[in-house]
Amino acid sequence: MMQTEPTISTDVVLVGGGHTHALVLRRWGMAPIPGVRLTLLSDLVDTPYSGMLPSYVAGRYSFDEAHIDLRPLTHFAQCRLVVDRAVGLDLAQQRVLCANHPPLAYDVLSIDTGSTPATLSVPGAAEYAIAAKPVPALLHQWQQLVDSVATNPQKPLTLAVVGGGVGGVELAIGIHERLVGLLEGLGQPTNTLTLHLFHRGKELATERNRWTRRRLERVLRDRGIHLHLNEDVTEICLDESTRQRIVRGSSGLEVECDRIFWVTSAAAPDWLKTSGLSLTDEGFIQVGDTLQTLSHPNVFAAGDVATMVHHPRPKAGVFAVRQGPPLTDNLRRFVQGQPLKPFRPQRQFLSLIETGNGRAIADRGPFAIEYPLAHRWKDHIDRKFMSRFCNLPVGQMSPSHSPTPSPLHPLTPQPHCAGCGSKVGSTALSEALRRVRQDFPEVSSDAVLIGLDAPDDAAVVTVPPGQVMVQTVDYFTALINDPFIFAQICLKHCLGDLYAMGAQPHTVLALVQVPYATPAKQAEMLYQILAGTFKGLLAANAPLVGGHTTVGPQLALGFACNGIANPAKLLHKGGMQPGDALILTQPLGSGTLFAADMQGRAKGRWIEEAIAHLLTPNQAAAEIFCTHGATACTDVTGFGLAGHLLEMVRAANVTATLAMDALPVLTGAADTLSAGFLSTLHPQNLQAAASIDPAGADHPLYPLLFDPQTAGGLLAAVPADAAQRCLDALHRRGYSAAIQVGEVGSAPDSDWAIYTVAAL
């Protein structure tokens, strides 16, 4: 039997989810190149669109309207998504250094991380001012401020914006419009709000024409915003007695403020200084007309982080958007060994500047006008741009772009063999093990007589006297395409059975399938998987003693986990007693969320929150349950809450009552359920409904009972008098969602083993 899937031979890594890379992903998704794997490294899953930021602050757009959700976009582009931030480059080894991941290998690299405000030169700015970038941090602080005003509108509020460019002016107008509207809506006087704007120049928005500069000054003064022109901010400090921020200017002016927003000229990310790339004097990446860096032809850059040396332009979003098509085309050409095409940005561009209350200035060159139609025009342009990233089909692949021979992208080799011919080669495996042992600490154990250190045909371990061996195995295909994170999720899932029985991990064997790839790419994927495995095993204090690797059409992983336990202290499913409280440690809903995610219909922030729960180990929860006298325990995984609880009540010959309103639910799971996104295992799990009292079937969360959970939490029966102490201990150890979801009843006297009620 032969396999014909394309072999991964080239890695293109995009660092940063800026406007340019968003367009690259969209265009790439319309025609992927077989054998070329795309990876996006971004510390955001929702990337803000700068054109909508002032109106979002003013309250005219929702969060989703003003942000590009990168997760469905990467699904469409058949691109791996690694949620982390770059902290450096190893150009010699062609690797991106990450804050929380192992290094990412690339053949071709593109950087679009944006810029940061230049704050470090002003004492106190970094500590006491709210920087305009990164935008998510700004918006988080802004929402806190809005909530504070809504809660206590009578309290006087003084704010300041530092920076009188277009960005600072638009932010000041948006802040004023939103807060004035909020106060008026609450029936409060608006004179409790004071807003200052500091600018070192004698005129605002010096990059625009004279009429626009004067008109913006008039708009701000008409709104009652205090302008401090020719006022260079020299220091920001904190008044320890009032906890107010103090802005000190070059003229000796001092202003006390509750919040300060810093919107100054753009600066380059610090990590570029030591990257080895060609940089401008200001630290931005120098690129030529093809958007390649001047120092490394296989490294591209675009957006605010880059400067075109032959065509320098302002750091404006319009140029980042215009770079999307030529960057995509040149990345395609480079991996296929074709000549690259130069790109020349326009000299002048239309600038639509928000002036509040449904008006905007249209400014281009020496011409400008302010009228409501300009605002509607801007709204149309912005919504049209954002519509490109909505409701994208998933898995669309054009056959028209077939691979062509080049040093980076050789023709796909002969079809891959099955059977033993599908094993990963010893060279790739040895290289992956060498690197992971070098970079990550490895758990050692005296119980291991023969393991990875002295490989043989099998591992040999000892079992302590008086202990029993508890064994379990699980294996599944990847639900996310980040192998480092997936390995940790899979390991948590597989270890759950041990913890549910009161056992401690002893040794682990891995079963890995990596996608078809060249030996070098196989080694890189194995390195990422083993790095995640070693990280997870470090927390479990168990060694990896061996395993098996194979190649196939997709990434898959499993573990055979061996644990040891005192036979007298094992937790059995059948140990529940009437009156026990049922405690669940983790929210439900991963099945429906990832079913929606596979179709590009789950919001990225929902999946990221779910992943955080899927990574939370069950070890401490199991210890807490044992400490508080748990009579039975199970991990809630593939059969869903109802299926696993049904196994427990049948084994113990008791009944159980579930409080539907108490069920902890992952954010977004109720939305995806109501939209009809169900796991393919859900219909089989639904057969458990035959043993459940149908009285609660109309509850909106009823389908969640049958939702299969990957790396789910623990469900334990705890004596009622110990339940609250147990919950308190779980909350202290980080299981914030832990809650009592039901109670154990007496032996069944009908066909129903489980009853559902709204609340206990």
N, C-alpha and C positions, 0 to 999 in steps of 0.2 A: 504494500500500500504506500503510495507516494503522496507527499504534500507539495502544494504549488504556491503557497502564500509568499509574497515578496520578502526578501531578506533585508533586514535593516542594515544599511551600510554607511549612512551619513546622519550625523546629529546636527541639527540647526537649533541653537538655543537663543531665545529672546529674553533679555533681561529687562524687566520693567513692563508694566501694562499700560503705557501711555497711549495717547491718541494714535500715533503712528503705528504702533504694534497692534492696536485693536483693528486697524484697517488691514494690516498684513494678515492677521488671523482670518478675517472675513474673506479676503481675496484668496488666500491659500486654501481655505475650506472649499471654495468653488472648484478647485482643480489641484488636489494634492499630488505630489510626485511619489510614486511607489518606491520604497526603499529609503526614503528620506523621512526621518522622524523629527517632528517639531516639538520643542519643549518651551513652555513659558514659565519663567521664574519671576514671581511677583509676590510682594508682601500684602497685596490687596486682592480680594476677589470682586469687589465693587470699585471700579475706577471712576472717579468723578470727572464729568465733562466740564472743563473750565468755562465754556461758553454759557453754561446755565448756572454757574455758581452764584453770581449776584442775585438772580431771580429766585434761586433756591433759598438763599439766606432771607430774602424778602418774603418768602412763603408762597411764591407763585407756582413752584414745582414740588412734586413729591420726591422722596428719596429715589424711588425706582425710575422716575422720569429723568432725573439728573445724573444717573450713574449707569455705566456700562457693566453688566454682569459678565465677568470673564469666564465663569464656569460653563454655561451653555455655549459661549463663543468658542472656547477651546474644544468642547465636544464637537461642534460643527467643523472645526478645522482639523479634527483628529489629532489633537495636540495634547501632550502631557501637561498637566498643571502642577507645578511645585510651588506651594505657598510658603515663601520665605523671602529674605532679602539678601542681595549680594553685598559682600563686605570686602571683596578683593578679587584679583585675577592671578592665576598662574599661567602666564602666556606660554612658557616653555612647554608645560605639560598639556596646554589647552584645556584648562579647567576653571570654572567659576567657583570662587570660595563663598560659602553661604554661612549665615549666622547660626542656623540650627540644623542644617542638613550636611551630609558629606559633600565634598566637591562634585560639581556637575561637569562631565566631560562634554566638549563640543568639537565639531569640525569647522562649523561656521557660527559666528557669534554676532548678535545685534543688540545694541544697548539703547534703551529709551526709558530712562528712569526719571526724567524731568530734572528740575532744579530745586534748590532750597533758598529761602530768604537769607540775605547776608546779615546775620545778627551777631556773630561772634565778636565783631570789632567794637560793639557798644557794651560797656559793662552792665551786667544785670539783665540784658535783653533775653538771653537764652533761659534765664531762671524765671523771670517774671512777666514775659510777654508771650502772647499766643501767636505762633508763627502761622503765616498763611499756608505754608506747606510743611509737612504733608497735609493735604486737604482733609483727610479723615479725622486727624487730630483736631484741626480747626473746627470742623463741623460738630464733633463730639462736645467740645467746650461750648460752642454756640448753642447747641440744644440744651445743655445744662443751664446756660444763662436764660434762655427763653422760658424754661420750666420754672426757674427761680422767680422771674418776673411774674409769671402767671400765678404762682403760689402767693407771692407777697408784692402786689402791684403798688402798694402805698410807699414802699421803701425807695428813697432817692437812689438814683443810679447814674454814675459818671463813667463814661467809656472814652477810649482814645484809639485812634487809628494812626499808625506811624507809616508814612509813605504816601506821596501825593501823585503817583502815577495813575494810569487808568484803572489798574487793579485796586489800588487803595481807595480811589474815589468811588468806584462802583460798590466796593464792600461797605464803605461808610453810608452810602445812600441806601443799600439794602438793609443794613442794620437799623437805620433810622426808620425806614418805612415799616419794617416788621414790628418793631417795638412800639412805635406810635400807634399802629393799627391794633396791636394787642391791648394797649392801655385804653384806647378809645372803646374797643369792644367790651372791655370790663367796666366801662363807665368811670374810668379814673382820669384825672388831669394828666396831661402829657408834660407838664413843666417839671415833673420829677426826673425826667430824662435829660442828661447833658452829654453831648458828644463833641469831642475835640478831634481835629485832624492836624498832624504835624508834618511839615514838608520842608526839606532843606533848600529848595529852590524858591525863586520869587514868583513863579507861576506853576499851576497844576498841569499835569499831563503834558510835559514838555515835548513828548514824542508826537503830539498831534498838532494841528494847525492853530493859528492864533484865535480864530473865532471859537473853536471848540474849547480851548483853554479858558477863555473868558466866560463862556457859557457855563462850563462846569463850576467855576468859582461862584457864579451867580446862583446856580441851583443849590449849592451847599449853603450859601449864606441865607437864601430864602427859607431853607429848612431849619435855620437856627443852629447849624453846625458851626462851632467855633474853629476858624481857620488860623493856623499859626504858620505863616509862610516865612521863608528865610530863617527857619528855626531848626537847626541841626540838633537832634536828640543826642545828648552826650552821655546820659546815664539813666538807668532805671533802678530804683531801689525800693525796699519795703519798709514802711513805717511800722515798727514792731508794736506800737501801742494801738494803732487803729487797724492794722493789717491791710492798709491801703497801699497800692503801688504809687510811687512818685515818679513822674516823668520830669527830667531836668533837661532844659534846652541850653543852647549855646549863648543865648542872651541873658541867662540867669533866671529865666522863667521856670517855675515849678508848678505842676498840676497833679493833684491827687486823683487817682482813678480806681475804679473797682476792677476793670479789665482793660488790657491793652492788646490791640491786634497789630501785628508787625507785618507790613506788606511793602518791603523795600525791594531794591534791585535783586536780580537772581544771582545765586551763587551755585557753584558746582558741588556735587557730593564729595565729601572728604576722602572716601576710599579710592577715588580716582588718582589722587596724588601719588600713590605708591603702586599704581596698576601697571606702569610701564608703557602705557599708551601715549601717543603724541597729544599734548595738551596745549591750550592757549595759555597766556600769562595769567588769565583769570581761573584756569583749572578746567575749562570745558574741553571736550574731546574734539580734536581737529579732524575734519573729514574733507575729502575731495568732492568733485562733482558727482561721483558715483556713490557717494555716502559711505565709502570705505575710509577707515582711519588711515592717516598718512604713514603710520608705522607698521601696521599689520593688515595685509590685504584681506584676510579672512575674518576681520572684525569690522563690523559696520556700526554706525551710530546715527540717531535721528532725534528730532524733538529738541526740547530746551537744553538737554545735556550735551548737545553737539553744536559746533560752529563750522559752517561751510567757509573754508579759508578764502575761496575765490568770490564768494557771494555772501558776506556776513549780513545777517538780518536780525531784527529784534527778537527777543524771546517771547513769541506770541503763538497762541494755539493754531492760528490759521496756517502757519508754516509747517507745524507738525502734521496737520491734516493733509496738506499738499504733498508731504513726503511719503505718505502711505503707499500710493501706487508705484512710484519709482523704486522704493526700497523693496517692495515685494518682487517686482520684475528683476531687479539686480540680484536678490537672493536666489531666485530661481535660476538665473543665468549662471551665477557663480557655481552652484552645486552641479550644474550640467556642463560645465566647462565652456560656456559660451561667452563672447565678448559682452562687457557691461555697457550700459548706456548712461551718458551724463544727464544730470538734471540741473536746470537753472530756475531758481525761484523767482517769482515776480518781484519787482521793486516796490510797487505800491499795492495796497490792499484796502478793501473796504472795512472800516471799523464801525461796528454798531455798539454804541456805549449806552448802557442803561442809565436813565435819569430819574426813574421812579414813577409811580402812579400811571403806568401804562404808556410811558413816553421813552424815546431813545434818540440819540444823536447819530445820524449817518455821516461818517467822516471818511473822505478819501482825498489824499493830496491836499490841495488848497481849498477844497470845497467841503461844506458841511451844512446840515440842516437838522432841526429837531422837530419831530412831529410824531403823533401816535402811529401812523402807518409804518414808521421805521421800527417801532417796537414790535408790531405785528409781523413785519418782515423778518426781524431777528428771531422771533418765536417760530416762524415757519422754517427758517433755515436750521435752527437748532433741533427742532423736532424731526425734521427730515433726516438730519445726520444721525440722530439717535435711533431712528426707525431701522437703520441698516443692521442693528444688532439685536433686533427683537424677532421672536418667533422663527428662528433659524432652523431649517431641517437638520437633523442629526444623521451623520454617516453618509452624506452625499459625496460621491467620489466620481470624478470624471475620468473615463478611460482614455481620454485624448492625450493625456500627458504621460507618456511612457518613458522609462528611464533611458538615458543616452550615455554612452561610455565617457568617462572622465576620470581623473585621478581620485576625485571625491566620491563619485557615484558609478562604480563599475556595473556592468550588466548583471542581472540576477543570475546566480549560478544554477546548476541543475537542481531539479526538485529534491526536497529533503526526504531522507529515508525515515521509516518508522522502526518499531522494535528497538533493539539495542543500538541501532544506528542513529537513534534520536538523542542519545546521551550528549550532554555538554562535554566538550573535550577537556582532557586533563590540564592542558596549558591554561585555558580560560579559568577553570576552577582553581588551579593553584595560584594564579595571579590575583583572583578575587580574595582568596583566603589570606594571601600575603598582605595585601593592602588593608583588609579589615582588621587583622591582628595588629598591624602597625598603628592604625588610627583609633581603635576602640579597645577599651579594656575587656579582657576575656575572663569569665568566671571559671575558676579552677575548683576542683573537688577531689578530695582523697578517695572518694568512692569510685572514681573512674580509673580503671586499670589500663584499659586501652581505649583511646578516643582519637580526637583530631591530631593530637601531638605525635602519635605513633600510629598512623593509619594502618588498619588491617582489613580483613574481610568483614568484620563486624566489631561493634563496640562491646567492651566487657566492663561491667560495673558490679559493685557489691551492694548488698542491702543490709542496713544495720540490724543487729539482733533484736527480736521482739517487734519489728516493724513489718508491715505488709506493703506490697507494691500495688499501686493504683495506676492503671494504664488507660489512656484514651488517645484517639486520633481524629483529626478533622482536616479537611482539604477543600478549597474552593477557588474559583477564578477571582481575579481582582475586581473589586468594586470601585476603586479609584486607580488612577494611572501614575501615582507617585509611589514607586516601589519601596522607598525608605519608610514612609508612613504606613503603606499597606502591610508591610512585614510586621510592624508593631501591632496593628489591628488584628491581623490573623493570629499572632502569637497570643494576644489577650484572649481571643475567642477560644483557642484550643486549650489554654490553661484553665479556662473557666470551669470545666468539668472536675478538675482536681480540687480547686478551691471549694466547689459546691459540696464535695464529699469530705471536707475537712482535712485534705491531704496537702502536703507541701511539695512543690516541684523538686525533682531529683536530677533527672537528665532529660534531654530533648533531642529528637532526631528531626531533620528537616526534609521535606519533599518539595522540590522547586521545579517549576516549568517556566522557562523564559521564552519569549517570542523568537522566531527565526531571525538570526542576525549573524554578522561576521563574528569570528572568535573574539576580536577586540571589543565589540559591542556586547557580546555575551558576558565577557569578564566584567564590563562596567555595570551591567544590570545585576549580575550576581553580587558585586561589591555593594551596591545600594541595598539589595535585599538582606545580605548578611549584616550590613551595618545596622539596619533597623532591628534585625533579630538579636544582635549582640546588645543593643541598647535595651530592648525589652527583657532579655534574660538577665541583665545586670540588676534590674529591679526585682526580678523573681529569684535571684541568687541560685540559678541553675545553669549548668554548662551545656553547650551544644556538643554532642559526642559523635555526630555523623549525619548521614542522610543520603539523598539521591537527587540528581539533577537531570533534567531532560529539556528538550526544545519542542515547541509546539506553536499553534497559531496565536496564543495569547498568554499573558502572564497569569500564573496560578501558583498557589502556595499552600502547604499544609505542614502540620507538625504532629509527630507521635510523641506525646508527653507522658513521662513516667514520674509518678509521685510516690512518696512514702507517708505512712500514717500509722498511728496507734490503732490497732483493730478495735479496741474498746471505745474509741472516740470517733469512729466514722459516722458521718451524717448520712442517713438513708432517706430516700424520698418518702418511705412509709412511716416515718416517725412522728408525724403531726398528731396533735392532741386537740380535742374539742376545747374551744376557748382561746386557742393560740391566736396571736395577731399575725397577719401576713404583711411582711415588709418588703418593698421593692426598692432597689438602690439606684436605678437608672431609668431615664425617660424612655418611652416607647415611640416607635414610628420610623425606625431606620429603613424598614422594608419598603414602605410607601415612598419615603423621601428618595431613596436611591433608584427606585423604579421610575420616578419622575425625572431624576437626574440623568438617567440613561437616555431619556428622550429630550434632554435639554430644557426641561420645564420646572426644575427646582432652582430657587434662587441660591446663588453662591454662598451667601451668608448663612442660609439654613444648613447647607451641607457642611460648612466649616464648623458650625456649632455642634452638629451631629458627630463629626469626626473627633472633636474634643472629648465627647462622652465615650466614643468608641475606643479612645486611647487610655481612658482612666482604668488602671488595674483593679481587679477584684480582690486582690490579696488582703488588703487592710479590712475590707468589708467582711470577708470570711472570718478573719480573726475576731472582729467585733461580734459577729453573730455567735461564734463559739463561746466568747467571754460572757455573753448574756443568755446562755442556755438554750440556743436554738435547738429545736427538736427535729427539724428537717430543712433541707436546702436544695435548690437547683439553680442552674444558670438558665436564663431566659434567652433562647437562641432561635433555631430554625422553626420550631413548632409554634412559636408565639407564646404569649402569656397563657392563653387558654389551654393550649396543648400541653405545656409543661406542668401547669397547675393540675390538669386532669390526671396526668401520670401520678402526681403526688397524692391526690385525694383517693384515687383508686387503690394505690398501694397501702394507704393507711385506713381504708374503709371508713372514710368520713366525707363530709360535704364542706364546701367553702362558699362564702358570700363575698362578692367583689363590689366595691363602691366605685361606680363608674365616674362620678365627679372627682374622685381622688386620684385617678390615674395620671401619672406624670407623662407629659407629652412633649416630644421634641418640637421646637419652633418650626412651623411650616407643615408639620405632618397632618394636622387637621385640614389644611388647605389642599394638600395633594390627595388626601383621602376623598374629600368632597368633589375633587376634580376627576375622580375615578382612576387614579394611578395606584395599582395594586401589584405586589410581587407575583411572579408566576407561581410561587408556592402557596399563595394565599388561598386559592380554591381548595387545595388538598387540606390545608389547615382548617378550613371552614367546616370540615366534617365533624370537628369537635363540637360544633353547635348542637348536635343531636343529644348531647349530654348536659346542655345548659338550658336553664329555665328561659323560655322565649320572652318572658315579660319585659326584659330590658333591651330587646332587639331593635327598638326604635331609637335608642340613645345614639347621638351622633358619633360617639367614640366606640360603639359596639364593634365595628370592623377592625378596630385596633387590637382587639383581643386575639386576632388570628394573623397579625402582621409578623412575619419572620424577622428576628432580630440578629444582626451580625454583631459579634462582640458585645452582647447584651450584659445587663447587670445580673445580680443575684436576687432570687426570691426566697425568703426564709420564713419559717414559722417560729415565732418567739413567744414564750409565755406572756400572757397579757400584762402581768404586773411588772415585766421587765421591758416592755415595748418602748415606752417613752425614753428610758435611759439608753436603750439601744439606738433609737433615732438620734438622740442628742450626740452620742458618740460618733455616729456616722456623719452627722453634719460637721462636727469638729474635724474629722479626717478628710473633708473635702467632698463628701457625697451629698451635695446640697439638694439634689432632687429626691433623696431618699424619703419615703413616706409610707404610712400604713395604707394599704390598698384593700384590705379585707380582713376577714376573720374565719377561723375554722369552726365548723359546726359538727353536730353529732352524725352518727351513721345514717346513710341515706334510707328514706322510706318511700322513695318514688324513683322515677327514671332519671331525675335531675341530680347531677353530682355537683354542679356549680350554679349558684343563684346570683343574679345581678340586681343591685339597688342603686338609686342615685347617690345616697350617702349612708354611712353606718349610723 
